[in-house]
């Protein structure tokens, strides 16, 4: 039995529809949403998406809010670092 998809990967289900650049964008999103992430509470790589923006650790059963496709979005990381910087500025 030969390989089913060469470049398409998870977006092979769309066939030749919707255009190559849209399928490439969707591929990046679908891979990141089905990926397992590290849990910040127990440290295990067992956080999976249960619904849009809801992430659940299968090991310690903690439920976290996050991005639609990623556990922590780039905007959230920037906001967290800004808050930390301002907190340090106020304390010192």
MMTF fields as JSON, N, C-alpha, C and O atoms, coordinates in Angstrom:
{
  "mmtfVersion": "1.0.0",
  "mmtfProducer": "UNKNOWN",
  "numBonds": 367,
  "numAtoms": 368,
  "numGroups": 92,
  "numChains": 1,
  "numModels": 1,
  "chainsPerModel": [1],
  "groupsPerChain": [92],
  "chainIdList": ["A"],
  "bondAtomList": [4, 2, 8, 6, 12, 10, 16, 14, 20, 18, 24, 22, 28, 26, 32, 30, 36, 34, 40, 38, 44, 42, 48, 46, 52, 50, 56, 54, 60, 58, 64, 62, 68, 66, 72, 70, 76, 74, 80, 78, 84, 82, 88, 86, 92, 90, 96, 94, 100, 98, 104, 102, 108, 106, 112, 110, 116, 114, 120, 118, 124, 122, 128, 126, 132, 130, 136, 134, 140, 138, 144, 142, 148, 146, 152, 150, 156, 154, 160, 158, 164, 162, 168, 166, 172, 170, 176, 174, 180, 178, 184, 182, 188, 186, 192, 190, 196, 194, 200, 198, 204, 202, 208, 206, 212, 210, 216, 214, 220, 218, 224, 222, 228, 226, 232, 230, 236, 234, 240, 238, 244, 242, 248, 246, 252, 250, 256, 254, 260, 258, 264, 262, 268, 266, 272, 270, 276, 274, 280, 278, 284, 282, 288, 286, 292, 290, 296, 294, 300, 298, 304, 302, 308, 306, 312, 310, 316, 314, 320, 318, 324, 322, 328, 326, 332, 330, 336, 334, 340, 338, 344, 342, 348, 346, 352, 350, 356, 354, 360, 358, 364, 362],
  "bondOrderList": [1, 1, 1, 1, 1, 1, 1, 1, 1, 1, 1, 1, 1, 1, 1, 1, 1, 1, 1, 1, 1, 1, 1, 1, 1, 1, 1, 1, 1, 1, 1, 1, 1, 1, 1, 1, 1, 1, 1, 1, 1, 1, 1, 1, 1, 1, 1, 1, 1, 1, 1, 1, 1, 1, 1, 1, 1, 1, 1, 1, 1, 1, 1, 1, 1, 1, 1, 1, 1, 1, 1, 1, 1, 1, 1, 1, 1, 1, 1, 1, 1, 1, 1, 1, 1, 1, 1, 1, 1, 1, 1],
  "groupList": [{"groupName": "UNK", "atomNameList": ["N", "CA", "C", "O"], "elementList": ["N", "C", "C", "O"], "formalChargeList": [0, 0, 0, 0], "bondAtomList": [1, 0, 2, 1, 3, 2], "bondOrderList": [1, 1, 2], "singleLetterCode": "X", "chemCompType": "L-PEPTIDE LINKING"}],
  "groupTypeList": [0, 0, 0, 0, 0, 0, 0, 0, 0, 0, 0, 0, 0, 0, 0, 0, 0, 0, 0, 0, 0, 0, 0, 0, 0, 0, 0, 0, 0, 0, 0, 0, 0, 0, 0, 0, 0, 0, 0, 0, 0, 0, 0, 0, 0, 0, 0, 0, 0, 0, 0, 0, 0, 0, 0, 0, 0, 0, 0, 0, 0, 0, 0, 0, 0, 0, 0, 0, 0, 0, 0, 0, 0, 0, 0, 0, 0, 0, 0, 0, 0, 0, 0, 0, 0, 0, 0, 0, 0, 0, 0, 0],
  "groupIdList": [1, 2, 3, 4, 5, 6, 7, 8, 9, 10, 11, 12, 13, 14, 15, 16, 17, 18, 19, 20, 21, 22, 23, 24, 25, 26, 27, 28, 29, 30, 31, 32, 33, 34, 35, 36, 37, 38, 39, 40, 41, 42, 43, 44, 45, 46, 47, 48, 49, 50, 51, 52, 53, 54, 55, 56, 57, 58, 59, 60, 61, 62, 63, 64, 65, 66, 67, 68, 69, 70, 71, 72, 73, 74, 75, 76, 77, 78, 79, 80, 81, 82, 83, 84, 85, 86, 87, 88, 89, 90, 91, 92],
  "secStructList": [7, 7, 7, 1, 7, 1, 1, 7, 4, 4, 4, 4, 4, 4, 6, 6, 6, 6, 7, 2, 2, 2, 2, 2, 2, 2, 2, 2, 2, 2, 2, 2, 2, 2, 1, 7, 3, 3, 7, 6, 6, 6, 7, 7, 3, 3, 3, 3, 3, 3, 3, 6, 6, 3, 3, 3, 3, 6, 6, 6, 7, 7, 3, 3, 3, 7, 7, 1, 1, 1, 1, 1, 7, 2, 2, 2, 2, 2, 2, 2, 2, 2, 2, 2, 2, 2, 2, 2, 2, 2, 2, 7],
  "xCoordList": [0.842, 0.0, 0.884, 1.816, 0.594, 1.409, 0.937, -0.125, 1.789, 1.41, 0.18, 0.008, -0.669, -1.899, -1.662, -2.148, -0.914, -0.703, 0.78, 1.496, 1.239, 2.643, 2.844, 3.567, 2.204, 2.349, 1.095, 1.158, -0.036, -1.318, -1.45, -1.923, -1.038, -1.14, -2.574, -3.415, -2.861, -4.189, -5.244, -6.437, -4.8, -5.757, -5.996, -6.612, -5.52, -5.781, -7.26, -7.706, -8.018, -9.469, -10.185, -11.306, -9.526, -10.149, -9.885, -10.503, -8.976, -8.673, -8.09, -7.199, -8.597, -8.085, -8.941, -8.757, -9.865, -10.773, -10.132, -9.188, -10.63, -10.343, -9.004, -8.767, -8.14, -6.881, -5.749, -5.969, -4.524, -3.353, -3.008, -2.683, -3.074, -2.679, -3.662, -3.247, -4.951, -5.931, -5.74, -5.833, -5.47, -5.234, -3.976, -3.931, -2.96, -1.722, -1.98, -1.443, -2.801, -3.16, -3.954, -3.695, -4.92, -5.751, -4.905, -5.133, -3.931, -3.055, -2.312, -2.214, -1.785, -1.056, -1.972, -1.57, -3.203, -4.143, -4.583, -4.65, -4.881, -5.374, -4.293, -4.589, -3.048, -1.952, -1.784, -1.607, -1.841, -1.645, -2.827, -2.648, -4.03, -5.173, -5.26, -5.832, -4.713, -4.755, -3.508, -3.411, -2.567, -1.306, -1.52, -2.454, -0.65, -0.661, 0.303, 1.378, -0.071, 0.739, 1.128, 0.524, 2.146, 2.588, 1.636, 1.217, 1.303, 0.441, 1.277, 2.334, 0.815, 1.554, 1.353, 2.071, 0.395, 0.121, 0.892, 1.563, 0.805, 1.46, 2.73, 3.514, 2.956, 4.179, 4.168, 5.143, 3.091, 3.027, 2.552, 1.894, 2.894, 2.475, 1.134, 1.078, 0.063, -1.229, -2.395, -3.535, -2.132, -3.205, -3.722, -2.964, -5.02, -5.647, -6.844, -7.421, -7.21, -8.343, -9.635, -9.789, -10.569, -11.865, -12.949, -13.904, -12.823, -13.738, -12.967, -11.799, -13.612, -12.934, -12.536, -13.401, -11.233, -10.734, -10.714, -10.328, -11.121, -11.134, -10.143, -10.269, -9.16, -8.097, -8.127, -8.274, -7.988, -8.11, -6.887, -6.456, -6.334, -5.218, -5.799, -6.609, -5.38, -5.905, -5.31, -5.886, -4.154, -3.488, -4.063, -4.458, -4.111, -4.559, -5.98, -6.468, -6.644, -8.049, -8.305, -9.441, -7.242, -7.426, -7.958, -7.586, -8.828, -9.38, -8.876, -8.956, -8.351, -7.767, -8.426, -8.933, -8.413, -8.859, -7.637, -6.574, -7.8, -6.684, -7.192, -8.326, -6.36, -6.74, -7.582, -7.752, -8.103, -8.939, -8.123, -8.59, -6.908, -6.083, -4.831, -4.27, -4.372, -3.169, -3.527, -4.457, -2.776, -3.046, -2.788, -3.612, -1.659, -1.418, -1.059, -0.125, -1.794, -1.626, -0.464, -0.08, 0.094, 1.167, 0.732, 1.534, -0.524, -1.048, -1.066, -0.729, -1.453, -1.473, -0.064, 0.144, 0.9, 2.291, 2.803, 3.467, 2.498, 2.925, 2.275, 2.935, 0.994, 0.275, 0.84, 1.006, 1.138, 1.69, 3.05, 3.333, 3.888, 5.207, 5.112, 5.9, 4.143, 3.939, 3.469, 3.948, 2.531, 2.028, 3.146, 3.26, 3.989, 5.106, 6.102, 6.604, 6.383, 7.32, 6.783, 7.531, 5.489, 4.891, 4.823, 4.997, 4.567, 4.529, 5.899, 6.011, 6.951, 8.308, 8.684, 9.408, 8.206, 8.489, 7.841, 8.444, 6.615, 5.899, 6.546, 6.682, 6.944, 7.518, 8.891, 9.243, 9.663, 11.026, 11.113, 12.196],
  "yCoordList": [-1.184, 0.0, 1.243, 1.35, 2.157, 3.364, 4.426, 4.32, 5.471, 6.594, 7.283, 7.354, 7.785, 8.432, 9.865, 10.292, 10.62, 12.03, 12.331, 11.783, 13.196, 13.568, 14.883, 14.942, 15.931, 17.25, 17.652, 18.481, 17.069, 17.533, 17.29, 18.161, 16.116, 15.804, 15.783, 15.091, 16.533, 16.55, 17.183, 16.923, 18.022, 18.678, 17.888, 18.4, 16.648, 15.802, 15.525, 15.181, 15.676, 15.443, 16.467, 16.228, 17.63, 18.66, 18.454, 19.123, 17.539, 17.267, 18.49, 19.151, 18.786, 19.935, 21.173, 22.176, 21.115, 22.248, 23.345, 23.083, 24.546, 25.724, 26.42, 27.478, 25.898, 26.569, 26.165, 25.83, 26.203, 25.707, 26.566, 26.031, 27.892, 28.751, 28.659, 28.714, 28.52, 28.354, 27.016, 26.927, 25.965, 24.651, 24.665, 23.995, 25.416, 25.516, 26.205, 25.795, 27.251, 27.959, 27.051, 26.995, 26.347, 25.429, 24.301, 23.867, 23.824, 22.756, 23.172, 22.404, 24.404, 24.91, 24.993, 24.642, 25.459, 25.584, 24.217, 24.007, 23.295, 21.987, 21.184, 20.458, 21.302, 20.602, 21.139, 20.368, 22.476, 23.059, 22.78, 22.68, 22.652, 22.416, 20.959, 20.685, 20.019, 18.614, 18.173, 17.026, 19.074, 18.79, 18.703, 19.3, 17.954, 17.921, 18.975, 19.166, 19.664, 20.73, 20.365, 19.484, 21.054, 20.822, 21.501, 22.639, 20.786, 21.335, 22.185, 21.75, 23.388, 24.272, 23.885, 24.378, 23.016, 22.6, 21.332, 21.299, 20.282, 19.015, 18.767, 17.889, 19.519, 19.401, 18.333, 18.199, 17.571, 16.507, 17.062, 18.101, 16.358, 16.765, 16.088, 15.121, 16.601, 15.94, 16.912, 16.536, 18.155, 19.131, 19.054, 19.221, 18.8, 18.737, 19.671, 19.99, 20.104, 20.999, 20.209, 19.187, 20.674, 20.004, 20.765, 20.157, 22.071, 22.904, 24.172, 24.32, 25.072, 26.295, 27.119, 27.598, 27.284, 28.084, 27.383, 27.99, 26.11, 25.353, 24.2, 23.359, 24.173, 23.18, 22.391, 22.97, 21.067, 20.201, 19.299, 18.691, 19.223, 18.319, 16.946, 16.802, 15.947, 14.596, 13.935, 12.985, 14.435, 13.825, 14.333, 13.538, 15.671, 16.217, 16.777, 17.313, 16.663, 17.059, 18.557, 18.968, 19.383, 20.837, 21.327, 20.807, 22.327, 22.932, 24.368, 25.121, 24.737, 26.066, 26.769, 26.13, 28.086, 28.885, 29.264, 29.557, 29.257, 29.601, 30.105, 30.571, 30.012, 30.442, 29.398, 28.286, 29.756, 28.834, 27.68, 26.541, 27.956, 26.909, 26.619, 25.531, 27.565, 27.391, 27.535, 28.26, 26.835, 26.944, 28.359, 28.92, 28.939, 30.333, 31.103, 30.741, 32.145, 32.92, 33.911, 34.247, 34.377, 35.377, 36.664, 37.298, 37.045, 38.232, 38.025, 38.938, 36.846, 36.547, 36.567, 37.054, 36.04, 36.061, 37.491, 37.817, 38.349, 39.746, 40.472, 41.251, 40.227, 40.852, 40.405, 41.214, 39.101, 38.561, 39.18, 39.514, 39.335, 39.924, 41.417, 41.926, 42.122, 43.538, 43.717, 44.603, 42.878, 42.949, 42.654, 43.323, 41.638, 41.308, 42.469, 42.784, 43.105, 44.227, 45.407, 46.038, 45.711, 46.818, 46.529, 47.428, 45.263, 44.869, 45.033, 45.53, 44.614, 44.778, 46.255, 46.627, 47.084, 48.518, 49.169, 50.032, 48.755, 49.307, 48.85, 49.64, 47.569, 47.025, 47.604, 47.759, 47.923, 48.419, 49.92, 50.462],
  "zCoordList": [0.0, 0.0, 0.0, 0.797, -0.876, -0.984, 0.006, 0.619, 0.133, 0.992, 0.423, -0.793, 1.3, 0.826, 0.401, -0.646, 1.212, 0.877, 0.941, 1.779, 0.063, 0.058, 0.794, 1.789, 0.305, 0.927, 1.695, 2.602, 1.334, 1.868, 3.366, 4.096, 3.829, 5.247, 5.731, 5.157, 6.781, 7.395, 6.487, 6.643, 5.533, 4.641, 3.364, 2.43, 3.307, 2.153, 1.971, 0.876, 3.045, 2.971, 2.098, 1.647, 1.856, 1.026, -0.46, -1.288, -0.819, -2.222, -2.913, -2.379, -4.103, -4.863, -4.657, -5.347, -3.726, -3.508, -2.665, -1.92, -2.775, -1.938, -2.203, -1.62, -3.028, -3.345, -2.415, -1.251, -2.954, -2.221, -1.011, 0.049, -1.149, -0.035, 1.127, 2.284, 0.844, 1.92, 2.62, 3.844, 1.827, 2.437, 3.302, 4.334, 2.895, 3.674, 5.015, 6.044, 4.996, 6.228, 7.161, 8.363, 6.592, 7.376, 7.954, 9.084, 7.186, 7.662, 8.919, 9.876, 8.912, 10.077, 11.3, 12.409, 11.089, 12.213, 12.733, 13.944, 11.831, 12.265, 12.974, 13.923, 12.532, 13.216, 14.634, 15.577, 14.786, 16.124, 17.048, 18.261, 16.494, 17.37, 17.817, 18.872, 17.05, 17.45, 18.203, 18.639, 18.353, 19.035, 20.548, 21.084, 21.231, 22.694, 23.213, 22.643, 24.291, 24.874, 26.298, 26.91, 26.822, 28.19, 29.169, 28.959, 30.241, 31.291, 32.231, 32.688, 32.524, 33.428, 34.891, 35.76, 35.176, 36.55, 36.92, 37.952, 36.085, 36.425, 35.62, 35.979, 34.538, 33.767, 32.69, 31.95, 32.586, 31.581, 30.241, 30.182, 29.175, 27.837, 27.533, 26.773, 28.131, 27.996, 27.884, 28.157, 27.489, 27.335, 25.907, 24.952, 25.769, 24.457, 24.425, 25.465, 23.241, 23.067, 23.161, 22.491, 23.989, 24.092, 23.344, 22.861, 23.24, 22.457, 22.08, 22.44, 21.363, 20.927, 22.15, 22.883, 22.371, 23.478, 24.818, 25.817, 24.874, 26.131, 25.997, 25.108, 26.889, 26.856, 28.152, 29.229, 28.061, 29.227, 29.337, 28.357, 30.548, 30.817, 31.136, 32.052, 30.377, 30.569, 31.81, 32.341, 32.278, 33.432, 34.754, 35.607, 34.925, 36.216, 36.156, 37.151, 35.02, 34.825, 35.001, 35.241, 34.882, 34.948, 33.61, 32.557, 33.655, 32.448, 32.372, 33.343, 31.197, 31.015, 29.846, 28.923, 29.894, 28.762, 27.946, 28.494, 26.648, 25.776, 24.451, 24.345, 23.448, 22.113, 21.414, 21.913, 20.267, 19.512, 18.938, 18.932, 18.454, 17.855, 18.641, 18.518, 19.45, 20.27, 21.736, 22.091, 22.592, 24.031, 24.528, 25.25, 24.153, 24.519, 23.253, 22.537, 22.992, 21.773, 21.91, 23.03, 20.808, 20.877, 21.582, 22.266, 21.417, 22.096, 23.601, 24.356, 24.044, 25.478, 26.06, 27.171, 25.315, 25.784, 25.924, 26.908, 24.944, 25.0, 26.167, 26.855, 26.396, 27.5, 28.842, 29.755, 28.958, 30.202, 30.514, 31.664, 29.492, 29.731, 30.066, 30.864, 29.455, 29.763, 31.196, 31.903, 31.63, 33.01, 33.996, 35.022, 33.69, 34.569, 34.655, 35.734, 33.506, 33.484, 34.288, 35.035, 34.14, 34.888, 36.386, 37.209, 36.731, 38.142, 38.779, 39.9, 38.062, 38.564, 38.697, 39.621, 37.797, 37.823, 39.048, 39.686, 39.374, 40.524, 41.843, 42.778, 41.909, 43.133, 43.442, 44.611, 42.429, 42.697, 42.801, 43.023]
}
